[in-house]
Amino acid sequence: MTMNSDTDKSEIRERLAAQQHEIWAHWMQYLFSVCTENDDGTYIIPADKVKRWKYQLDTQYTDLTEDEKQSDREQADKVLEVLGSNERP
């Protein structure tokens, strides 16, 4: 991938930012879907999810299970799609 100008960099930056927002929004949608909403608008995260996510948070990528790595790869592929869309023949 070649970036020829500040305009190219700015456009790629915006596309990457939009992709990151989509990834974050999808994650938040999932997070809220597994939580219990209280009457006051707060949410409770189930203990099993907290335990799993804390484990993943404290684990290096190389030590994750293949399923966990695959999930991260799928997110990386979304970024690669944006970067690949900038290639010129």
Backbone as a printed PyTorch tensor [residue, N CA C, xyz], in Angstrom:
tensor([[[  0.8490,  -1.1740,   0.0000],
         [  0.0000,   0.0000,   0.0000],
         [  0.8910,   1.2310,   0.0000]],

        [[  0.5890,   2.1590,  -0.8850],
         [  1.3440,   3.3970,  -0.9790],
         [  0.4310,   4.5700,  -0.6850]],

        [[  0.8970,   5.4520,   0.1830],
         [  0.1460,   6.6710,   0.4460],
         [  0.9200,   7.8090,  -0.1900]],

        [[  0.2870,   8.4760,  -1.1450],
         [  0.9850,   9.4930,  -1.9120],
         [  0.8360,  10.9020,  -1.3700]],

        [[ -0.0830,  11.1210,  -0.4690],
         [ -0.2930,  12.4910,  -0.0120],
         [ -0.9350,  12.5030,   1.3640]],

        [[ -0.9540,  13.6870,   1.9430],
         [ -1.6450,  13.8450,   3.2210],
         [ -3.1280,  13.5540,   3.0630]],

        [[ -3.6850,  13.8490,   1.8780],
         [ -5.0970,  13.5580,   1.6180],
         [ -5.3360,  12.0610,   1.6700]],

        [[ -4.4410,  11.2730,   1.0470],
         [ -4.5570,   9.8120,   1.0990],
         [ -4.5330,   9.3320,   2.5460]],

        [[ -3.5940,   9.8440,   3.3330],
         [ -3.4790,   9.4450,   4.7340],
         [ -4.7360,   9.8070,   5.5060]],

        [[ -5.2580,  10.9790,   5.2360],
         [ -6.4640,  11.4300,   5.9210],
         [ -7.6580,  10.5430,   5.5680]],

        [[ -7.7820,  10.1840,   4.3040],
         [ -8.8850,   9.3210,   3.8700],
         [ -8.7730,   7.9330,   4.4940]],

        [[ -7.5630,   7.3920,   4.5080],
         [ -7.3550,   6.0770,   5.1170],
         [ -7.6380,   6.1460,   6.6080]],

        [[ -7.1780,   7.2050,   7.2430],
         [ -7.4230,   7.3830,   8.6740],
         [ -8.9150,   7.3960,   8.9650]],

        [[ -9.6780,   8.1120,   8.1670],
         [-11.1290,   8.1810,   8.3730],
         [-11.7910,   6.8240,   8.1520]],

        [[-11.3510,   6.0910,   7.1360],
         [-11.9210,   4.7570,   6.8850],
         [-11.5780,   3.8000,   8.0230]],

        [[-10.3410,   3.8810,   8.5130],
         [ -9.9530,   3.0420,   9.6480],
         [-10.7390,   3.4150,  10.9040]],

        [[-10.9160,   4.7020,  11.1370],
         [-11.6880,   5.1490,  12.3010],
         [-13.1310,   4.6630,  12.2080]],

        [[-13.7080,   4.7300,  11.0170],
         [-15.0800,   4.2490,  10.8240],
         [-15.1560,   2.7470,  11.0790]],

        [[-14.1550,   2.0080,  10.6080],
         [-14.1310,   0.5580,  10.8290],
         [-13.9880,   0.2420,  12.3070]],

        [[-13.1210,   0.9590,  12.9950],
         [-12.9510,   0.7410,  14.4300],
         [-14.2460,   1.0390,  15.1820]],

        [[-14.9500,   2.0720,  14.7460],
         [-16.2320,   2.3830,  15.3790],
         [-17.2250,   1.2390,  15.1730]],

        [[-17.2700,   0.6900,  13.9670],
         [-18.1740,  -0.4390,  13.7030],
         [-17.8260,  -1.6390,  14.5740]],

        [[-16.5300,  -1.9210,  14.7180],
         [-16.0930,  -3.0320,  15.5670],
         [-16.5170,  -2.7790,  17.0160]],

        [[-16.2860,  -1.5500,  17.4910],
         [-16.6720,  -1.1980,  18.8620],
         [-18.1850,  -1.2900,  19.0500]],

        [[-18.9530,  -0.7570,  18.0990],
         [-20.4130,  -0.7640,  18.2120],
         [-20.9490,  -2.1970,  18.2390]],

        [[-20.3780,  -3.0610,  17.4160],
         [-20.7940,  -4.4690,  17.4000],
         [-20.5090,  -5.1070,  18.7590]],

        [[-19.3330,  -4.8210,  19.3000],
         [-18.9730,  -5.3580,  20.6180],
         [-19.9360,  -4.8530,  21.6890]],

        [[-20.2360,  -3.5680,  21.6870],
         [-21.1330,  -3.0120,  22.6950],
         [-22.5320,  -3.6050,  22.5770]],

        [[-22.9870,  -3.8050,  21.3490],
         [-24.2960,  -4.4290,  21.1370],
         [-24.3010,  -5.8240,  21.7630]],

        [[-23.2250,  -6.5760,  21.5410],
         [-23.1260,  -7.9100,  22.1380],
         [-23.0830,  -7.8120,  23.6610]],

        [[-22.2430,  -6.9240,  24.1830],
         [-22.1110,  -6.7810,  25.6300],
         [-23.4640,  -6.5100,  26.2780]],

        [[-24.1970,  -5.5320,  25.7540],
         [-25.5010,  -5.2180,  26.3320],
         [-26.4840,  -6.3750,  26.1840]],

        [[-26.3370,  -7.1720,  25.1390],
         [-27.2660,  -8.2910,  24.9190],
         [-27.0910,  -9.4030,  25.9470]],

        [[-25.9040,  -9.5180,  26.5460],
         [-25.6810, -10.5760,  27.5350],
         [-25.8510, -10.0750,  28.9660]],

        [[-26.0720,  -8.7850,  29.1370],
         [-26.2260,  -8.1970,  30.4690],
         [-27.7010,  -8.1040,  30.8580]],

        [[-27.9030,  -7.9090,  32.1370],
         [-29.2390,  -7.6670,  32.6610],
         [-29.3780,  -6.1700,  32.9120]],

        [[-30.4320,  -5.5770,  32.3430],
         [-30.6520,  -4.1430,  32.5450],
         [-31.4810,  -3.9280,  33.8020]],

        [[-31.0190,  -3.0270,  34.6380],
         [-31.7440,  -2.6560,  35.8490],
         [-32.7360,  -1.5370,  35.5360]],

        [[-33.6810,  -1.3370,  36.4390],
         [-34.6870,  -0.2870,  36.2570],
         [-34.0730,   1.1060,  36.1400]],

        [[-32.9100,   1.3070,  36.7610],
         [-32.2770,   2.6320,  36.7260],
         [-31.3900,   2.8420,  35.4950]],

        [[-31.3820,   1.8670,  34.5760],
         [-30.6040,   2.0060,  33.3480],
         [-29.1980,   1.4380,  33.4220]],

        [[-28.7710,   1.0120,  34.6060],
         [-27.4660,   0.3620,  34.7070],
         [-27.5970,  -1.0930,  34.2540]],

        [[-26.4590,  -1.7020,  33.9760],
         [-26.4440,  -3.0930,  33.5180],
         [-25.5690,  -3.9330,  34.4350]],

        [[-25.9100,  -5.2090,  34.5510],
         [-25.1060,  -6.1640,  35.3070],
         [-24.5200,  -7.1610,  34.3110]],

        [[-23.1890,  -7.2820,  34.3410],
         [-22.5050,  -8.2530,  33.4820],
         [-22.4940,  -9.5900,  34.2200]],

        [[-22.9200, -10.6620,  33.5670],
         [-22.9080, -11.9710,  34.2220],
         [-21.4910, -12.3600,  34.6750]],

        [[-21.4080, -12.9960,  35.8370],
         [-20.1160, -13.3500,  36.4310],
         [-19.2710, -14.2200,  35.5060]],

        [[-19.9070, -15.1380,  34.7660],
         [-19.1220, -16.0060,  33.8820],
         [-18.4590, -15.2100,  32.7570]],

        [[-19.1470, -14.1760,  32.2790],
         [-18.5630, -13.3170,  31.2350],
         [-17.4000, -12.5030,  31.8090]],

        [[-17.5860, -11.9660,  33.0120],
         [-16.5190, -11.1960,  33.6590],
         [-15.2810, -12.0760,  33.8260]],

        [[-15.4800, -13.2970,  34.3070],
         [-14.3580, -14.2180,  34.5150],
         [-13.6370, -14.4900,  33.1970]],

        [[-14.3870, -14.7770,  32.1490],
         [-13.8030, -15.0830,  30.8350],
         [-13.0400, -13.8780,  30.2840]],

        [[-13.6660, -12.7050,  30.3250],
         [-13.0510, -11.5110,  29.7380],
         [-11.8350, -11.0560,  30.5360]],

        [[-11.8760, -11.2260,  31.8600],
         [-10.6960, -10.8880,  32.6620],
         [ -9.5380, -11.8150,  32.3050]],

        [[ -9.8470, -13.0970,  32.1140],
         [ -8.8210, -14.0590,  31.7060],
         [ -8.2240, -13.6400,  30.3620]],

        [[ -9.0790, -13.3150,  29.4060],
         [ -8.5980, -12.9190,  28.0810],
         [ -7.7900, -11.6240,  28.1550]],

        [[ -8.2260, -10.7130,  28.9760],
         [ -7.5250,  -9.4420,  29.1530],
         [ -6.1070,  -9.6550,  29.6640]],

        [[ -5.9480, -10.6140,  30.5480],
         [ -4.6480, -10.8800,  31.1710],
         [ -3.7950, -11.8830,  30.3910]],

        [[ -4.2770, -12.3430,  29.2450],
         [ -3.5830, -13.3660,  28.4630],
         [ -2.9770, -12.7580,  27.2060]],

        [[ -1.7160, -13.0610,  26.9520],
         [ -1.0720, -12.6300,  25.7140],
         [ -1.7460, -13.3170,  24.5310]],

        [[ -1.7560, -12.6480,  23.3980],
         [ -2.3770, -13.2080,  22.1940],
         [ -1.8470, -14.6110,  21.8990]],

        [[ -0.5400, -14.7940,  21.9960],
         [  0.0620, -16.0900,  21.6600],
         [ -0.4100, -17.2130,  22.5720]],

        [[ -0.9300, -16.8750,  23.7410],
         [ -1.3910, -17.8860,  24.6940],
         [ -2.9010, -18.1220,  24.6470]],

        [[ -3.6000, -17.4190,  23.7830],
         [ -5.0430, -17.6290,  23.6500],
         [ -5.3210, -18.9660,  22.9730]],

        [[ -6.5460, -19.4540,  23.1320],
         [ -6.9510, -20.6620,  22.4090],
         [ -7.0750, -20.3220,  20.9260]],

        [[ -7.1100, -21.3240,  20.0850],
         [ -7.2600, -21.0850,  18.6490],
         [ -8.5800, -20.3750,  18.3420]],

        [[ -9.6530, -20.7260,  19.0550],
         [-10.9410, -20.0430,  18.8420],
         [-10.8390, -18.5580,  19.1910]],

        [[-10.1630, -18.2540,  20.2960],
         [ -9.9970, -16.8570,  20.6970],
         [ -9.1230, -16.1060,  19.6940]],

        [[ -8.0670, -16.7650,  19.2220],
         [ -7.2140, -16.1470,  18.2040],
         [ -8.0000, -15.8960,  16.9250]],

        [[ -8.8390, -16.8520,  16.5500],
         [ -9.6210, -16.6950,  15.3200],
         [-10.5550, -15.4940,  15.4160]],

        [[-11.1290, -15.2840,  16.5740],
         [-11.9880, -14.1190,  16.7760],
         [-11.1980, -12.8290,  16.5580]],

        [[ -9.9760, -12.7730,  17.0790],
         [ -9.1260, -11.5920,  16.8830],
         [ -8.7130, -11.4510,  15.4190]],

        [[ -8.4510, -12.5780,  14.7660],
         [ -8.0810, -12.5330,  13.3440],
         [ -9.2160, -11.9600,  12.5020]],

        [[-10.4460, -12.3270,  12.8390],
         [-11.6020, -11.8090,  12.0970],
         [-11.6800, -10.2880,  12.2160]],

        [[-11.3540,  -9.7680,  13.3900],
         [-11.3440,  -8.3130,  13.5590],
         [-10.1910,  -7.6900,  12.7740]],

        [[ -9.0290,  -8.3430,  12.7850],
         [ -7.8820,  -7.8450,  12.0180],
         [ -8.1940,  -7.8430,  10.5250]],

        [[ -8.9380,  -8.8520,  10.0610],
         [ -9.3100,  -8.9180,   8.6420],
         [-10.1340,  -7.7070,   8.2240]],

        [[-10.9500,  -7.2090,   9.1280],
         [-11.7610,  -6.0250,   8.8190],
         [-10.8700,  -4.8050,   8.5840]],

        [[ -9.8060,  -4.6990,   9.3530],
         [ -8.8600,  -3.5980,   9.1700],
         [ -8.0960,  -3.7890,   7.8630]],

        [[ -7.6830,  -5.0220,   7.5890],
         [ -6.9660,  -5.2990,   6.3440],
         [ -7.8160,  -4.9800,   5.1230]],

        [[ -9.1290,  -5.2130,   5.2350],
         [-10.0360,  -4.8590,   4.1310],
         [ -9.9450,  -3.3710,   3.8160]],

        [[ -9.9620,  -2.5520,   4.8530],
         [ -9.8730,  -1.1000,   4.6570],
         [ -8.5310,  -0.7440,   4.0290]],

        [[ -7.4640,  -1.3130,   4.5420],
         [ -6.1380,  -1.0110,   4.0060],
         [ -5.9990,  -1.4950,   2.5670]],

        [[ -6.5520,  -2.6560,   2.2730],
         [ -6.4810,  -3.1990,   0.9230],
         [ -7.2750,  -2.3990,  -0.0760]],

        [[ -8.3180,  -1.7270,   0.3860],
         [ -9.1530,  -0.9440,  -0.5270],
         [ -8.4270,   0.2920,  -1.0260]],

        [[ -7.2680,   0.5930,  -0.4340],
         [ -6.5000,   1.7640,  -0.8560],
         [ -5.4750,   1.4280,  -1.9380]],

        [[ -5.2800,   0.1340,  -2.2070],
         [ -4.2770,  -0.2550,  -3.1980],
         [ -4.6830,   0.2170,  -4.5800]],

        [[ -3.6910,   0.6120,  -5.3150],
         [ -3.9280,   1.0720,  -6.6850],
         [ -3.1980,   0.1430,  -7.6340]],

        [[ -3.8290,  -0.1910,  -8.7710],
         [ -3.1790,  -1.1040,  -9.7240],
         [ -1.9200,  -0.5130, -10.3160]]])
